[in-house]
Amino acid sequence: MIYSAPPFRQQGVVLLVTLVALVLLLITTIALLQSARNSSLASGNIGFRRDLTNQAERGVTAAIGIINQLGTSGAWTATDATKNYSAVMLPSSKYGIPDELLNSTSAYTANNTLTDSSNGISVSFVIDRMCNTAGTASLTNCMLKTPQIPGGKWLPTTEAQPPLPSQVIYRISVRAVGPKNTQLFMQSTVLK
């Protein structure tokens, strides 16, 4: 007669440890996938912001072109909405953005809007003279910049320094709107 040992009864500890290890691996995998997704979104947003910044710079360049077209100082004394220009400082939001730029149906933003239909980006801009009233610019109604001669001295030193004409400050405000209504605002000042 052959005697056999009774069958060994497993306690299930190995199965329990294996299941716990699998659950931990599953949680770790989900966390890694979520982290990779968030990193991808963040890097996409950084690239998207950089592209909008480049597009907004196109608006600044276009506005400077309009400023150069107007040329003489007499052309600057009156508002010309067709050129996105205001002879007086435009009312602004608490962030310093002109209300006319925030209003997409404004007479200023309806003109000279740059669009890039392949990327779904539009760029609007306004130019406003830093003056309280229209007309000739003066120290009483405008912000003026008096140029300085480098070094602070006029050569030769025996002669008096000639008076230099003051320059008016113009503010260029740009709004770039991208896909999903993402907006970027940029401002620059120009002397003329």
LUMDRENTOR-175079 format. One record per residue: residue in three letters; x, y, z of N, C-alpha, C, O, CB in turn. Coordinates in pm, whole numbers, plus 50000, padded with zeros to 5 digits. Glycine has a CB too. Layout:
<sites>
ALAXYZXYZXYZXYZXYZ;...
</sites>
This chain:
<sites>
MET500804988650000500005000050000500885012550000501855013750075499074999750116;ILE500505020849918501265033249907500495043849983499305046449968501485037449756;TYR501295049550066500705060050145501075073450082502245075950054501185059250294;SER500095082050058500375095350004500025105850109499125104250191499585097849873;ALA500775116450101500545127250197499255134350162498875135050045501735137250199;PRO498595139350260497355146750230497695159250145498775164950159496615150950364;PRO496805163150060497085174849977497365187250063496705189650164495905177549881;PHE498355195150019498745207150093497705217850066497365220549951500175212050052;ARG497225223650168496205234150154496875247750150497575251650243495175233450271;GLN496655254650041497245268050030496385277850108495165276450118497365272449881;GLN497075287750162496385297650244495905309450160495095317350208497295302450356;GLY496385311050035495995322049949496805334849970496465345349916494555325049971;VAL497865333850048498695345650075499375350349948499455362449923499735342650183;VAL499875341149868500575344649745499615351849650499985361649586501185332149677;LEU498395346849641497395352949555497075367149603496945376349522496115344449551;LEU496945368849730496645381949787497785391849761497535403249724496385380649938;VAL499025387649780500175396349755500245399949607500555411449573501505389549800;THR499965390649519499995393149376498925403349336499195412349256499805380049298;LEU497735401949391496655411349359496995425449408496725435249338495345406549422;VAL497555426549526497945439649578499015445949489498955457849459498455438549724;ALA499985437849446501045442949357500445447649224500865457949171502115432149333;LEU499485440149170498855444149044498065457249060498095465648970497925432948995;VAL497385458949170496635471349195497605483149206497335493849152495785470149326;LEU498725481249274499725491949285500305495449148500505507249118500845487749380;LEU500565485349065501065487948930500025495348846500375504248768501455474648862;LEU498755491748861497685498448788497585513148829497445521848743496345491248812;ILE497655516048958497585529849007498785537848957498635549348916497525530149162;THR499955531848961501165538648913501065541648764501455552448720502415530148942;THR500545532348686500395534248542499425545548513499685553848426499925521348475;ILE498315545948584497335556548564497945570148599497725579948528496065553948650;ALA498705570748707499345583348748500365587848642500435599748612500045581748885;LEU501135578648587502105582248484501435587148357501895596748295502995570248452;LEU500335580748317499595585148199499025599148220499075607448130498475575248166;GLN498475601648337497925614748368499025625448367498825636448316497205614548505;SER500175622148423501295631448426501785634448284502095645948252502445625748511;ALA501865624348200502285626348062501275634947987501665643447906502475612847990;ARG499995632848013498945640847949499055655447991498975664347907497555635247985;ASN499235657948121499355671648171500605678448115500565690348082499405671648323;SER501705671248104502925676848048502725680447901503205690847855504095667048062;SER502035672047830501765674747689500885687047673501125695347585501095662547625;LEU499865688347757499005700247752499785712847786499605723147721497825698647847;ALA500635712247888501415723947929502375728247819502485740147790502195721048058;SER503065718847757503995722547651503245727847529503735736747460504875710547612;GLY502065722347501501245727647392500785741847420500785750147330500025718647369;ASN500405744647544499975758147581501125768147572500915779547531499405758147722;ILE502335763947608503495772847599503765776247452504025787847418504745766247664;GLY503715766247366503915768647223502815777447164503075786047080503975755447147;PHE501575775247209500445783047161500585797647204500305806747126499115777247213;ARG501025799847327501235813447378502345820447300502235832247267501575813147529;ARG503405813347271504515818947194504045823047054504435833547004505685808847184;ASP503215814746992502695817946860501815830346866501905838946778501915806146803;LEU500955831346967500115843246981500955855847004500615866546954499115841447095;THR502045854547078502935865947100503545870446967503615882446940504065862247201;ASN503965861046885504515864546753503465871246666503765880846595505045851946682;GLN502235866346671501155872346593500855886546642500595895446562499885863646600;ALA500895888546775500655901946831501745911646786501475923446765500585901346985;GLU502965906846773504045915446724503795919846580504235930646540505395908046733;ARG503095911746503502685916046369501775928146378501855937246295501965904546294;GLY500895928246479500005939646499500765952246535500435963146486499005936546608;VAL501795951146619502625962646656503325967946531503375980146510503665958846765;THR503855959146448504525963246325503565970346231503925980446171505155951046255;ALA502345965146217501345971546131500975985446184500805994746106500075962746121;ALA500855986846317500525999746376501646009746355501376021446326500235998246526;ILE502886005546367504026014546342504026018746195504376030146164505366007546380;GLY503646009746107503526013445964502486024245943502706033345863503166001145880;ILE501376023546014500336033846003500856047046060500596057646003499046029546076;ILE501566046446172502136058546230503096065046130503086077246115502876055446364;ASN503896057246063504826062645963504096068245841504576077745779505816051845918;GLN502936062545805502156067445692501566081145721501516089645632501046057545658;LEU501126083445844500486096145876501476107745868501086119045840499876095646015;GLY502726104945892503796114545868503746127445944504236128146057503806117645729;THR503166137645887503246151045946502466151946075501536144346098502736161445848;SER502876161446160502236162846290500786167246278499996164446367503006172746375;GLY500416174146169499036178446152498076166846137496916168046175498926187446033;ALA498546155846083497686144046065497366137446199496456129146207498346134045972;TRP498116141146302497936134646432496966142046523496676137146632499256133346501;THR496456153546483495646161646572494186157246578493466161446669495706175946530;ALA493726148946485492336144546483492266129246480493146122646426491606150446361;THR491206124046538490976109546541490646104446401489926111046326489836106046639;ASP491176092846366490886086346238490646071446266491576063446269492056088446134;ALA489376067946286489026054146322489346044446209489546032546235487556053146358;THR489396049146085489716040045974491166035345981491516025145921489456046945839;LYS492006042646053493396038646072493646033746215494796032346258494336050246039;ASN492556031246288492636026446427493366036446517494066032546610493336012846433;TYR493206049546488493946059846561492986069046635491966073446582494826067946465;SER493336072046760492596081646840493556092746882494646090046931491946074946965;ALA493136105346862493976116746898493976119247048494806126847098493506129146824;VAL493076112947120493036114147266493196100447328492946090147265491706120747314;MET493626100347453493826087747524492466080847541491516086847592494516090147663;LEU492406068447499491156060847508490906056247651491846052947723491196048847413;PRO489636055847693489336050247825489806035747831489686028247735487806051247857;SER490346031947947490936018647960490336011048075489746016748167492446019647978;SER490495997848069490065989148179491025990848295492025998048285489985974248134;LYS490735984148405491625985148520492995979148493493935981348569491005978248640;TYR493125971348384494395965448347495155973948246496235970048202494185951548291;GLY494605985548207495265994348113495005991247967495665996647879496715994148137;ILE494045982447940493705978847802492575988047756491545988747822493295963747789;PRO492745995147643491676004047595490365996547575490345985447521492096010747465;ASP489266002747620487955996547607487605993747461486925983947431486896005447669;GLU488066002447371487796000447228488405987347177487865981147086488336012347147;LEU489515983347234490165970847192489425958747248489405948147185491635970747237;LEU488835960247365488085949247425486745947047355486205936047359487855951947574;ASN486215957447291484935956847222485185952147079485735959646998484215970647224;SER484785940047047485075934446914484245941046804484555939046686484815919446914;THR483205948746838482405955546735482745970246726482025977746660480925953846765;SER483805974646789484225988546787484635992746648485115984646568485365990946886;ALA484456005746618484876011046488486386009846472486876008446360484446025746472;TYR487116010246583488566009346574489025995146539489925993346457489196013646706;THR488405985246601488865971546579488295965446451488745954746409488495962846697;ALA487325971946390486755966646265487705969046147487615962146045485395973146236;ASN488595978546161489535981946053490895975746081491255973346196489665997246037;ASN491625973345975493015968945985493215956746075494235955746143493865980146036;THR492265947546077492425935246154493215925346070492875922745954491045929346197;LEU494255919746129495065909846060494525896046094494285893046211496585911046100;THR494335887745993493825874246018494735863945956495365866245853492395872645964;ASP494805852546023495525840945972494535829345978494465822246078496845837946055;SER493785827545869492715817645869493225803345884492495794645931491905818945742;SER494465800645844494985787045856495165783146003495035771446038496325785745781;ASN495465793046089495635790246233494455795046316494415792346436496895796846283;GLY493505802046254492365807146328492735818646421492165819846530491725796146407;ILE493685827046380494155838046465493785851346400493955853146280495685837146487;SER493265860546481493015874246434493695883946530493735881746651491485877246423;VAL494245894646473494985904546550494365918246525494265922646410496505904446512;SER493955925046632493395938546624494295947846703494965943646798491935939046678;PHE494305960646664495125970246737494485983946734493695987046645496535970846678;VAL494825992146832494446006146835495686014346871496556009946945493276008746937;ILE495726026446817496796035846847496136047846912495226053646855497606040046717;ASP496586051647031496046063747091497166072847137498186068447191495126060347208;ARG496946085547112497906095747150497686098747298496546099947342497756108747063;MET498746099747372498646101947516498356116747546499156123847606499956097547587;CYS497166121047502496706134847521495296134747579494536125247559496746142747387;ASN494966145347651493616146647707492646152747608491436150547619493656155047834;THR493146160447513492296167047414492916165647276494116163747262492086181947448;ALA492056166447175492546166247037493146179847004492996189347081491396162746937;GLY493796180646892494426193246852495936192546868496516181846881493866204946934;THR496536204246866497996205046875498466200147012497876203547115498466219546851;ALA499516192347012500066186847135500856197647209501636205047149500966174647107;SER500646198347340501406207647423501626201347560501056190947592500666221447436;LEU502446207947640502716202847775501476202547863501406194747958503786211247842;THR500486210947833499296211547917498296200547887497496197147975498626224947901;ASN498306194847767497286184847734497846171247693497066162047668496426189947625;CYS499176169747685499746157147638500946152847722501586160947790500176158447492;MET501226139847716502466134647773503526136147665503416130347557502316119647820;LEU504556144047695505616146547598506946141547651507166141147772505696161447565;LYS507806137747562509156133347595510126143047529510116144647407509416118547549;THR510946149347611511966158347557513256150347541513786145247639512186170747650;PRO513756149347417514976141547397516176147947466516266160147478515256140047247;GLN517076139747509518306144347573519476141347480519496131047413518516137647713;ILE520436150347478521656147947400522526138347480522736140547599522416161447369;PRO523046127747417523886118347490525056125547558525696134247498524426107547395;GLY525316122047680526406128247755525976140947826526686145847914527546131247664;GLY524816146347791524266157947859524906171047821524556181247880524376156048003;LYS525846171447727526506183947690526426185947540526436176447462527986183947737;TRP526336198447503526326202147362527736206047324528366214047393525316213747333;LEU528246200547217529596203847172529516213847059528656212046973530356191247127;PRO530286223747051531296227647149530646233647273529536238847267532286237647087;THR531336232947383530776237047512530596251947527529936256447621531656232047622;THR531176260047437531026274547448529666279247399529246290447427532126281647370;GLU528966270647325527656274447272526546268647359526716258147422527496269647126;ALA525446275547362524296270747437523636259247360523656258947237523266282247463;GLN523066250047434522386238747371521096243647305520306250547370522076227547477;PRO520876240347178519646244747112518456237347171518596225947216519726242446959;PRO517286243647171516106236647223515736224947131515706226347009514916246447237;LEU515456213847191515066202047114513556200847116512926203247219515746189147170;PRO512956197047003511486195847001511036183947086511656173247086510976194246856;SER509956186147158509396175147238508646165647147508116169547043508456180547349;GLN508626153047187507936142847108506726137847187506766136347309508886131147073;VAL505646135347113504416130347175504526115247189505116108547103503166134247090;ILE503966109947296503976095447320502676089547266501586094447295504146092347472;TYR502816079047188501676071747133501696057547190502756051247198501706071446977;ARG500536052747228500416039247283499786030247177498736033447121499566039147414;ILE500436019047151499896008847060499445997247147500235991447222500976004246952;SER498165993847137497615982547212497145971947112496445975147016496435987047305;VAL497515959547135497235948747041496515937447114496845934147228498535943446976;ARG495515931647046494825919847097494925908846992494505910746878493335922947132;ALA495485897447030495545885846941494575875446995494635871747112497015880046931;VAL493675870646908492685860646947492965848046867493025848346744491225865746924;GLY493125836946939493425824346874492265814546885491175818246927494675818246933;PRO492515801946849491495791746862491015790447006491765793447100492025778346812;LYS489785786147023489155784647153489075798047227489035798447350489915774547238;ASN489055809147150488935822747203490045826347301489825834147394487595824347271;THR491215820747283492375824347365492805838347325492915841347206493545814147347;GLN493065846947424493425860747396494765864347459495105859947568492335870147446;LEU495515872547386496785877747436496795892747407496455896947296498025870447371;PHE497175900747505497245915147489498685919647499499455914347579496375922447594;MET499055929647417500415934947415500315950047398499455955047325501275928447302;GLN501205957347465501245971847447502665976447423503635970447470500655979047569;SER502775987347347504065993347318503866008347307502766012947273504695987347187;THR504906016047334504816030447316505826034847210506896029047194505076037847450;VAL505426045547139506236050747028506296065847043505316072147082505646046646888;LEU507446071647013507616086147013507566091246871508126085046781508926090347080;LYS506896102446850506866108346715506846123346730506826130646630505626103546632;
</sites>
